[in-house]
Amino acid sequence: MSDNEINYSRPEIDEIGQLVSLWMRLADGQRKFGSDVSVTENRTQIQDVIAQHIVDDQIWVARTDSQIIGFVLYTTEEGYYVLSEARGIIRDLYVKQDYRSQGVGSHLLDRAEMSLSGAGVTVIILDSMADNSAARDFYQSHDYTVHRVTYRKDIENDTHSKGE
């Protein structure tokens, strides 16, 4: 495989450090779209999450010979509600800037979708920041539609919540 050739595979446990660094880039990039997720404060948490996804075979990576250039984390939804559909969740999808618009994200998303389908999932959900038009366009180009809208209200300076 040449350095420009991209390979898709499951990561090895010793690649957690690379994956954590990529996740931190993702989280940091989402801050400009209004994300509240702290970056460095979540290093240990995301390291544990990635390790669990590796053990559960719920992660794919894109790589060149020298580095991991993207990843997708996904899972099946489990909770306390009985659902009418078996739902899968795309937790995170990230591709390094230099490799975007080359089909890498599409290949990663396809692998996650195939894995979830193989696990019996009939519906896949994911979140995107409302102001991240590139992400919204990407997912819509892969037949994802708006399913739920999340509202946010900052109450620190809201006069209604202070009784004024």
Secondary structure, DSSP 8 states (H G I E B T S, - for coil): --TT--EEE---GGGHHHHHHHHHHHHHHHGGGT----SGGGHHHHHHHHHHHHHTT-EEEEE-SS-EEEEEEEEE---SS--SS-EEEEEEEEE-GGGTTTTHHHHHHHHHHHHHHHTT--EEEE---TT-HHHHHHHHHTT------------TT-TGGGT-
